[in-house]
Amino acid sequence: MRQFEALRAVSIEITRELDLGALLQLITERVVGVIGGGQSMIRLWDEDGQWLVPRAYTGSLIHWANRRLRLGEGVAGTVAQRRQGMIVNDFRTSPYATPLLLEGTTHTAVLAEPLLFGDRLVGVISIEREADQQPFTEKDRQLLALFASQAAIAIENARLHEATVRRGEQLEALMSSCRQ
């Protein structure tokens, strides 16, 4: 019950943030607190490039800051492709662990959920745990799925806000040039 109450409080908090960068970082930090885990990452879907692009992370995931994934690549790519969550508690020996994905990492378990807005892929949120931590459970996955649905809405709201601000600035610049 405490986890669901924490999820409710975090949902309220993230829906208030309209700066996309700040929102993504807030989501990655809060999801670790709600679900529990070592670190988390959000990868957003780049429709043009057909990539999952890392945009926010916690912990020691900095080595992934520029590592894009294709659909079907690793746990996150598979989650994006299937559009359903996954628990992989044996990550290091799983078929999702390519040599490149194992390089520089020590986590043994991954929990990931797609970020979906309606039927459109927004990205993937994942949490990793080390060998000395408990494996993920189906309850963890269900909780992350609830969190992911709220996060996807908040991300789309922030994107719409940024687009509106950008259009307003463009309109103001156009109006200013017409006055001169």
C-alpha positions as CSV (number, residue, x, y, z in Angstrom):
1,M,0.0,0.0,0.0
2,R,2.9,2.4,0.7
3,Q,4.2,1.9,-2.8
4,F,0.9,2.8,-4.3
5,E,0.6,5.9,-2.2
6,A,4.2,6.8,-3.2
7,L,3.2,6.3,-6.8
8,R,0.2,8.5,-6.4
9,A,2.3,11.3,-4.9
10,V,5.0,11.0,-7.6
11,S,2.3,11.0,-10.4
12,I,1.1,14.3,-9.1
13,E,4.6,15.7,-8.9
14,I,5.6,14.6,-12.4
15,T,2.4,15.9,-14.1
16,R,3.3,19.4,-12.8
17,E,6.7,19.6,-14.4
18,L,6.7,21.0,-17.9
19,D,10.4,21.3,-18.6
20,L,11.2,18.1,-20.5
21,G,14.8,17.7,-19.3
22,A,13.9,18.3,-15.7
23,L,10.8,16.0,-16.0
24,L,12.9,13.1,-17.4
25,Q,15.4,13.4,-14.6
26,L,12.7,13.6,-12.0
27,I,11.0,10.5,-13.4
28,T,14.3,8.4,-13.3
29,E,15.0,9.5,-9.7
30,R,11.5,8.9,-8.5
31,V,11.0,5.5,-10.1
32,V,14.0,4.1,-8.2
33,G,12.3,5.3,-5.0
34,V,8.9,3.8,-5.8
35,I,10.1,0.5,-7.2
36,G,13.5,0.1,-5.6
37,G,16.6,-0.6,-7.6
38,G,20.1,0.5,-8.2
39,Q,19.6,2.8,-11.2
40,S,17.1,3.7,-13.9
41,M,17.1,5.1,-17.4
42,I,14.6,6.6,-19.8
43,R,15.2,6.2,-23.5
44,L,12.9,8.2,-25.8
45,W,11.9,7.0,-29.2
46,D,13.3,9.0,-32.1
47,E,10.8,8.4,-35.0
48,D,13.1,9.9,-37.6
49,G,16.2,7.8,-36.7
50,Q,14.2,4.8,-35.5
51,W,16.3,4.7,-32.3
52,L,15.8,4.6,-28.6
53,V,17.9,7.5,-27.4
54,P,19.0,7.8,-23.7
55,R,17.7,11.0,-22.3
56,A,17.9,10.6,-18.5
57,Y,19.5,8.2,-16.0
58,T,20.5,7.7,-12.5
59,G,23.5,6.0,-11.0
60,S,26.5,4.9,-13.0
61,L,24.7,4.7,-16.4
62,I,26.7,7.6,-17.8
63,H,28.5,5.2,-20.1
64,W,25.1,4.8,-21.8
65,A,24.5,8.5,-22.4
66,N,25.2,8.2,-26.1
67,R,24.3,4.5,-26.7
68,R,21.2,4.3,-28.9
69,L,19.3,1.1,-29.3
70,R,17.3,-0.3,-32.3
71,L,14.0,-2.0,-31.9
72,G,14.6,-5.6,-30.6
73,E,18.1,-4.7,-29.3
74,G,18.6,-5.6,-25.6
75,V,15.8,-5.5,-23.0
76,A,14.8,-1.9,-23.8
77,G,14.7,-2.5,-27.6
78,T,12.7,-5.7,-27.1
79,V,10.2,-3.9,-24.8
80,A,9.8,-1.1,-27.3
81,Q,9.3,-3.6,-30.2
82,R,6.8,-5.8,-28.3
83,R,5.2,-2.8,-26.5
84,Q,5.0,-4.8,-23.3
85,G,7.0,-4.9,-20.1
86,M,9.7,-7.4,-19.3
87,I,11.5,-8.8,-16.2
88,V,14.9,-10.2,-16.8
89,N,16.4,-11.4,-13.6
90,D,19.3,-13.3,-15.3
91,F,20.4,-10.5,-17.5
92,R,24.1,-11.4,-17.7
93,T,23.3,-14.8,-19.2
94,S,20.1,-13.8,-21.1
95,P,19.9,-13.5,-24.9
96,Y,19.3,-9.7,-24.4
97,A,22.8,-9.3,-23.1
98,T,25.1,-8.7,-26.1
99,P,28.8,-8.1,-25.5
100,L,28.3,-4.4,-26.0
101,L,25.5,-4.2,-23.5
102,L,27.6,-6.1,-20.9
103,E,30.6,-3.9,-21.4
104,G,31.0,-1.6,-18.4
105,T,28.0,-2.8,-16.6
106,T,27.5,-5.1,-13.5
107,H,23.8,-5.3,-13.1
108,T,22.2,-8.7,-13.1
109,A,18.5,-7.8,-13.3
110,V,16.5,-5.5,-15.5
111,L,12.8,-4.4,-15.3
112,A,11.5,-2.4,-18.2
113,E,8.2,-1.0,-19.5
114,P,7.3,0.8,-22.6
115,L,6.2,4.5,-22.4
116,L,3.1,4.5,-24.5
117,F,0.8,7.4,-25.3
118,G,-2.3,5.8,-26.7
119,D,-0.8,3.3,-29.2
120,R,2.2,5.5,-29.9
121,L,5.7,4.6,-28.6
122,V,7.2,7.5,-26.5
123,G,10.1,5.5,-25.1
124,V,11.1,2.9,-22.5
125,I,11.8,3.2,-18.8
126,S,14.1,0.6,-17.2
127,I,15.4,-0.1,-13.7
128,E,18.5,-2.2,-13.0
129,R,19.5,-4.1,-9.9
130,E,22.8,-5.7,-8.9
131,A,23.4,-9.3,-7.7
132,D,23.2,-8.3,-4.0
133,Q,19.6,-6.9,-4.5
134,Q,16.4,-8.8,-4.7
135,P,15.2,-10.0,-8.1
136,F,12.3,-8.2,-9.7
137,T,8.8,-9.6,-9.2
138,E,5.6,-9.4,-11.2
139,K,4.3,-6.9,-8.6
140,D,7.3,-4.7,-9.4
141,R,6.4,-4.9,-13.1
142,Q,2.8,-4.0,-12.5
143,L,3.8,-1.1,-10.4
144,L,6.3,0.1,-13.1
145,A,3.5,-0.3,-15.7
146,L,1.3,2.1,-13.7
147,F,4.2,4.5,-13.3
148,A,5.1,4.3,-17.0
149,S,1.5,5.2,-18.1
150,Q,1.7,8.3,-15.9
151,A,5.2,9.2,-17.1
152,A,4.2,8.9,-20.8
153,I,1.4,11.4,-20.3
154,A,3.7,13.8,-18.4
155,I,6.3,13.5,-21.2
156,E,3.7,14.2,-23.9
157,N,2.4,17.2,-21.9
158,A,6.0,18.6,-21.6
159,R,6.6,18.1,-25.3
160,L,3.4,19.9,-26.2
161,H,4.3,22.7,-23.8
162,E,7.7,23.1,-25.4
163,A,6.2,23.1,-28.9
164,T,3.7,25.7,-27.8
165,V,6.4,27.9,-26.3
166,R,8.5,27.5,-29.5
167,R,5.6,28.5,-31.7
168,G,4.8,31.5,-29.6
169,E,8.4,32.6,-29.8
170,Q,8.3,32.2,-33.6
171,L,5.1,34.1,-33.9
172,E,6.5,36.9,-31.7
173,A,9.6,37.1,-33.9
174,L,7.5,37.2,-37.0
175,M,5.2,39.9,-35.6
176,S,8.3,41.9,-34.4
177,S,9.8,41.8,-37.9
178,C,6.5,42.9,-39.5
179,R,6.4,46.0,-37.2
180,Q,9.8,47.2,-38.3
